Amino acid sequence: MSTAIIGGVVVVVILLVVLYLFMGGDADGPTVQVDAPVTAEEQTDEMLNQGSQGAGTGVEIEADEEMQQEEPEAVEEEVSEDEPDIDPKSIKSLVGQYTGDSFDEENNVWKDTSGKKNDADEILGYPEVIEDDNGLKYVLGGPEKGVRFPMAVMTTGKKYTMLAVVKYNADDSGGRMFDGYGNGANYVGGHWSWPWAAKPGPQSRNSMSGAHRSGTEWISHNGHTTHKADEWVLVTDQKLSYRVNGIQRSGLIKDEAIVPSQISINYGDYTNGVHKQHWWGQQTPDWSAGEVLFFDEVLDKDTIRKLETYLMKKWKIRRSVREHVGMLNSYRWEKGAWQWGAVFDDCNGAGSCSDQFKAMDKIGFDCGDDGAATFMTFHRHHRDHPNGGNGRFWYYSNCTQGLLPGVREKKTDTINTSDSSSMADKFRKLDVSCRTGGISKMQWENVGGDRMRINYNCSNAPINKQSCTEITARASGTDEIHKGWGSANEYKNVRNNERDPNKGPITALDLQWLDCGRNKVLTDVKYGENDQGMMRLKGTCCALEDE
C-alpha cells in the first residue's frame, strides 16, 4: 500500500476518533490536542503505542468536566537581590551558553560563551539582535526564523538540564517554543493552551507550561498559566521534569521519555512539511530568546533554584508562588500492554486481586519538593461505559506550588496482597499521614513478590493545625451514577463506583475524590468502609500556617 494511501487512512481514523470523542465516546473527558507526526507511519506507531494519550495520537487525557475549573491568575513575587544565586559559568557541567550579546549577526552564528566552543551554526533565516530598555540584548526571531543547538550539548542523552529565558512576541503567537530535531522524540518544551480552551483567543495563549516527550507523553499541562505577550518567561527543562518561572509543573513521570538529538527553536521535526502550521490554527512561534543554558547533567533542585534566581534577577522575571497546578501523572494499563477493554474481572481477596494490587506498582502523583496536594482521585477508564473502556487507570492531583522547599520521606506498612486477610484489612495498613505538612507525593511500590506499600512525601511547609477538618471522599456525580463528559444520558455504571473492596483494589478505589479546595492542603488519606461495606476514603484538610 502506498504511503499516500496509508496517510489518508490515518487522517480519516484520527478525524473519526476526534468526532467519536466529541459525540460522547469518552465519558472521562479528554480534551483534544493535535500535534501530528510528520509521516503516516509515525502516526500509526504513536496510535498503537500510546492508545489515546500523547501528542502523536491527537488525543490528550484530561480531567472530568467537574474538574475543569477556571484557573486563577498566579501569585507572583519580586526576586530579592539578597537571595542566593549562582553564575552559570561556575558550574563545571555547563556545555552551552547562548546570550543576546553572543549572537553573531554578520556570520549568522549563535556563539557559545561557556568556553566549550559549542556554537550553534544551524540557523533558519536571519534572526536579529535587539537591545531592550534595560540594556540587555536578545535574539528576535519569528515564524520563518529558528536555531538548532548543536548535538554536543545533548551528547549524554537523558542527563541534561536546559534553562531558557524566552517569550512570544505577539498575542496571536503560539505553538512549540522549543522543538526537537532527530531521534523521533516528538519533543516539546514550552507550549501554549489549546484553541478551544475555556478562555479562547489571545488571553489563552502565550503559555509556556506545556511539555511533551514521546514514550512519556505530556509531562506538564499545556492549558494553564498564561503570560502577557512580550513578557519574559523562564523555563527549566530536564528529561523527566519541567518548571516555569520557578515552580514545578510536571507530575509523576514514567522513565520512558525519548529525548531529541538536538533541541531547537522553530527549526525541528515539526517546523517544516505539511504540518508546519499544525492543526486548528496553531501557529509556529513568533519568538524571542534572551538566554539559553545547557548542562550535561541532571542538576539538583538547589542548584536549579539558584540558577533560576540568577536569571530572574537579570531579566526582571517575577517568581510564581502559591500557584494552583493540575499535575499530569502517567497512566498504566490494568493488564499490561495496550488492549481496548483489557480490564480485571472481579476477585475475592487473593489470586487476581493480588494481580490488581501489583498492577498499581509505580503509579501515584507528585507535586514536587515545593508543592502539596489539594485534591486527589484514583481514576479508572469507565469499565462499563456504553462505548467501552480501555483498562487505563491513573491518579489526578491538583497541587499548590511554590511553597517552602523540602520534604520528609515516609512509607506505609507493607501488605501481603495474596494472604488470607480481607481487602479492608489490607487497605487499613496503607493509611498515609503527614500531620504537620501537606502530602507532596504518593506512589505505590511492589516491594517484591506479593508485597506492596505506598511511599509518600510530606511537605516541610507548616500547616495551621487549628484549621484542619476531616472530609469523606465523594464520587463523580451521585454515588452510583457517573456523569461523564460528553455523555448525553446518565447511566448506571455497575462496575464503576461500587467501590467494593472484595472486587479488588482498582474497583474499590475508583473515582473517589478527596478535594480540600484551593485554600487547604491534604495531610492525611485513610481507608475505611461505609455502612454497606463499600470503600470510602477519608482525608484531612489543613490551611497553610501563613494563610
N, C-alpha and C positions, 0 to 999 in steps of 0.2 A: 504494500500500500504506500502511496507517495506521501511525502512529508506534508504537502499541501492538504491532502485529504485528511490525514491524521490531525493536523492543526485545526481544520474546520470542525471535525468531530469533537475535539476537546473544547473548542469555544462553545459549541452547542451545549455540551454537557455542563460546562460552567454556568451558562445562562440558565439552563434548566434548574441547576442547583440553587441559583440565586432566586429564581421565581418560586421554587419549592419553599425556600425559607420565608420569603415574604408572604406566601399564602398560608403559612401556619404549619409548615412541615417540621419546624423545630420549636418546641414549646419552651425550651430553656433559654431562648432569647439571644441568639448570636447576632452581632452586627456584621455587616459585610464589608470587607476591606480587600480590594484587589490590587495586587502588585504582580502582574502576570509575568512568569518567567519568559525568557526570550524565545525558546523553542517549544514546539508541541511536545517533544519527548520530555523536556524538563517539566512541563506542566503535568504530564501523565505521571512521572515519577513522584512529584510532590503530592499529587492527589492520592496515590497508592500508599505513600509513606506516612502522610500526615492525616489522612482522613479528612476531617472538616475543620482543621485548625492550621493557621500559618499563612504567611504572605503568598506562598506559591499556589495555594489552593483557591484563594479568593474568599475564604471564609474565616472569620476570626471569632472565637468563642468569647462571649461576653456575659454579663450578669442578667438575671431576670429583670423584667420591666420594673418591678418594685424597687430594685436596687439601682436603677438608672436615675440617680438624683443629680440635680444641677450642682455643679461644683462651685463652691465659693471661691472668691479670689484668695490667692495665697497670702499669708502674712510674711512680710519681708522686713529685714533689718539692715542697717548700715554696718559694714565691717569696720571695726575699730582699728586704728593704726597700731594700737598696742597689742593686738592679737599676734601670737607667734606664727611666722610663716617660714618659707624656705625657698631659696633661689634654686631653680631647676638645675643650673649648672653644677651645683654642689652634690648632685645625686649621680653616682657612677653609671647607673643604668640608662641615663639619658642618651638616646641614639638619634634623635631628630628634634630640632628646634627651629620653627619657621615663624618669623615675625614680619610685620609690615615693612620694617627697615631692611629686611634681608631679601626682599623680592627684587630681582634684577630685571627691570623693565626692558632694558636695552637688549639683553640676551634671552629674555622670556624664560628665566630660571628662578625657582624659589630656593635660595641658598640656605643651607643648613648651618646654623650657628652653634651647634652642640660641640663642634670640634671633631665629629666623626665623618664629616665630608659626605653626608648622605643627601646631596642636593636633589631636589625634585625638578627634573628637566622634561617630564612628560606633561605638557601644558596644552589645554584646549583653548583656542582663541588667544586673546591678548588681555589678560586682567590688568587693572591699573592700580597704582599706589596712591592712596588718598590720606591726607592728614586731617585729623579731627580737631575739634575746638580745644581739646586738652593737649594738643601737640603730639598725639600718638598716631602712628601711621598704620594703615591696614590695607588689605588687598580687596579691591572692589571687583566682584565677579558678576555673573549673570547667567541667564539660561543657555547661552552659547559659549560659556567660558568655564573651564574646570582645571583640576590638577590631580594627577596621580602621584601619591607619595611613594617613594622607592620601596622595592621589596626588602631592602636591607633593614628597614625599621620594623618589619614583620617576620624576620627570619626565625624567631623562636616560636612561631605559631601562637598557641593559646597564651603564652607567657608575655603578654603585652599590657601596657596601660597607655591610653591616649587622653589628654586633656586639651580642650579647644575652646577658644573664645570666638563665637560666630554669631551671625544674625541674618534674618531675612531682610531684604531692603524695602519691601512694599507690602501693603495689606493683602494683595492678591497673590503673594508668594506662597509656595508650599512644596510638597514632595520631600524627597530624601535630602537631608543636608549632607550627610556622609554616606557614600555608596561603597560597595565592594567591587573589586575587579579580580576575576580569576578564582579558581578553586570551587566554583558552584556554591558560594556561601550565601547568596541572597541576603547580603548584609545591609542593615540599616542602622545608622547612628544619628538619631535626630529626625523626627518625622512629625508632620502636622496632623491634626484631627481630621476624621473622615468628612466628606462633603455634606452628608445628611445628619450631622451631629445635632444635638438638641438646640444649639445656637448656630445655625448655618451662617455662612458669609464670612467676611473678613475677621470678625471677632472670634471665630472658632479656629483661626489659622495661627501661624507663627508659633506653633508649639514645637518644642524640641524634645518632647517627652517620650516619643516612640522609639523602640529599639527592637531589632529582629535579627535572628540568625537561622539559617536552615539547620534542621536537626533539633533545635530547641524552640523554634517559632518565636512569637513575640515575647520578649522578656520584660518589656516595660510598656505600659498602657499609652497608646498614642492619641487618646482623646481627651486628656486632661491637661491643665496648665497651659495657658496662653500667655504670650508676651507681645508687647506692642511692636509693630514694625519698627525697624531701625533701633532696636534695643538689644544690647549685647547679652548673650546667654552663654553660660559656662557649662559644658558637658564633660563628664568624666566617664570613659568607656573602657571596660575590660570584657573579656570573653563572656563571663557569667555575671557581670554587674554593670549597672548603668545609673548614673547620677546626673541631676540637673540643678544648677545653682546651689550646690552644697547639700542636697538631700538625696537619699536613696530612693530610686523609683522602680527597681527590679525586685522581684519576689524570690520564691524558692525555685531554682532553675536546675533542670537536668544538665548533666555534664556531657552533652552530646552536640554542642554547638560546633558549626564549621566556620572557621574564620577565613577571610579572603587572602589572596596572595598580596594584594595591595589595597590600601584604603584610599578612597578618592573623594573629592568634592565635585559632584556633577560631571564625572568622567569615568563612570564604572560600567558594570554589565548592563545597567538599565538606562543609561544615558542615550544610547543610540538604538536604531531599529524601530520596529512598528510600535513599540510601547514607550517611545520617547516621552510622550506627554502623559503616560499612564492612562487609566480609565476614569470615567466620571469626573473629568475636569481637573485632575491633579496635575499641576504644572511642575516642570523641572525648576529647581530653586533659583530665585533671584537673590544671590548670596553675597555676603562679605565675611572675611576672616581676619581677625586681629592677631591671633597667635595659636599655633598648634604644636603640642609637645608629644613625643613618643618615648616610651621607656620599654626596655626589653625584659621586663619582669612584671609580676603582679604586685604592685605596690600595696603596702598595708594601709589601713584606714587612717592612721595617724599622719603618715606622710602625705596621703591624698588630701586630707583636710588642710594641711599646711600649704600645699601647692595651690589648692583652691583659694585659700586666703590670700596668698601672694597675687594670684591673677585677679581676684575680686578687688583688691586694693588698687592694682594697676589700672584696671579697666572700669572702675567705679560701678561694679556689679553688686546689687543688694542680695544678701543671702536669704533663701527661703527658710522659714521656720514655721512650726505648727501647721504644716500643710497636710490636708486630708487626702490620702492617696489610695486608690483602688489598686491593689497589688495583683499582678498576674503570677499564678503559680502553676507549674507544669502538671498536666493531667497524666493519668495512667489508664490502661485498659483492664477490665475485670479479668479477662482470660488471656492476657498477653498480647499477641500480635493483632493488628487491626482486622476486625471482622464485625460487620454490622450485626448487632444483636447478640454478641458473644458475652452473655451475662451468666452469673451463677444461679443455679437452682436453689430453692430454699433448703435449709440444712438444720441439723439438730445437735449443735454443741461440739461436734468433732468432725473428722473427715473433711467434707467440703467447706465446713465452717472454718477449719484451720487454713484451708487454701485461701479463703476470703481474707482472713487476717493477713496472711503473708503477701497477698496481692497489694496490700496497703503500704508495703515497705517503701520508704523514701518519699512518700507524699506528705504534704502539710502546707504550711505557709511561713513566710519570713518577712518581717518588717525591717530587717537590718539592725545594726547595733545602736541606732539613734531613733528608733521608732517603737511604737506599741500598738497592738491591735485594738480597734474599737468595735469590730464586727468580725464574726467568722461563721462559716457554714460549710459542712461537708456536702458536696453537691454531686448528684449522680444523673446520668443522662437518661431520664424518664424511661424506665424499663417497659412500661405498658402504654406508652404514647400510641395513639391510633396509627401513626405512620412509622412506628418502630423506634427502638433505641439503638445505641451503638456500643454500650458497655463501657463508656468512658466515665471516670469519676475524678474529682479533684476538690480542693478547698478554695473557696472565695475568702478573701480577707480585705478589710479596709484598715488602714493604719494611719495614726497621727505621726508625722515625720518631723525631723528637726528638733528632737528632744536632746537632753543631756546624753552624750555618747557613753557607751559602756553597758555590758550585760553580765549577768551571772548565769552560768550553765547549770542546768538541773536535768534530772531524768526520773521517770516514774518507776514503780516496781516492775519487775519482769513477769509476764504471764506465760503459761504453757497453753498454746492455742488448741491442743488436741487432748488435754486431760479431761477428766470427768466432771469438773466443776461447771456450774451453769454459766451461760453467757453473761448474765447480770453480774455474777461474782468476778468474772474476768474484767469486765468494764470498771468495776469499782476499784480495781488496783491501778487504773490508768488515770486517776484524778490528777489534774495539773493545777498547781498552786504557786503563785509568786508572792502574794501577801503584801510586800512593800513596794511593788512596781508592776507595771503592765506586762503582759505576755508579749514578747517580741518575736518569738519563733516557736513553732510546734512541728515536729517531724516524727513519723512512725519509723521504727527500725526493727528489722528482723535480726536479732542478736545472733542467731544460729539455730538450725533445726526448726523446732516449733516454738521457739521463744521470741516474744515480741515485747517492745516497750515504746514509750513516747519520750523522745528527747526534747527539751524546751529551754528557752532562754527567758530571763526576766530582766526588764529594763531597770537601769540604775536611776532613772528619773523618778523622784519620790512622789508618792500619792498622798492625798488627804484622807486619812482613814475614817474620819467622821462623815465623809461624803459617800461612803460605799453603800451600795444597795445590791440585793440579790435579784436576779432575773431568771425566768424559765424560758427555754427555747420555744419559739413558735415555728410553725411550718409555713411554707408559701401558700397564700390563700387561706382556706379553712383547714381544719385538722385532716380531713380525708379527701379534700379536693385541691388539686394543683391548678392554679390559674396560669396557664402557660402563655408566654409572649407569642402573639400571632395566632393563637388558637381561638376559633370562633365560638366554641362552646366549652363549658366546664364539663369535666368527665371524672368518673370515679377511677382513680389510679390505684388499682387493688394491690399492686406490688410496691408502688411508691407510697411513702407517707404512712405506712402501717407502723414502722419503727419497732418491729417485733424482734427482740434480741434473739429469740430462738430460730429466726430465719437467717441469721448471720450478721456480722458486723456492718457490712455495707448497707444492708436493708435497715438495720437498726439506727444508723447514723443519718440516713438520707434526709436531706432538706430540713435540717434543724438549724434555725437561725438564732444566734446569740448576738444581739445588737445593743450596744451601750449608747448609741447616738454619737454625735460628734464631740461632745464635751467631756466624755469619760473614756477610760481605757479598761480593757478586760483583764482582770487579775487572776481569776480562777475559772476553771472549767471542770465540772463534776458530772458524774454519770449516775443516773437514777431511773426509777420507773414511776409511771402514774398508776392510778387505781386499777387500770385494765392490764397492768403488766407490760405496757409499752415503754420503750426507751424515751426518757426526757432528759436532755442536757440542761444543766443549771450553770449559771455564771455569776460572777461578782463584778460589778462596775464601779470604778472609783475615779473621782476627779484628780487631776494632777495637782500637786501641792501649791503651785503658783497660779492656778486658775482663779 
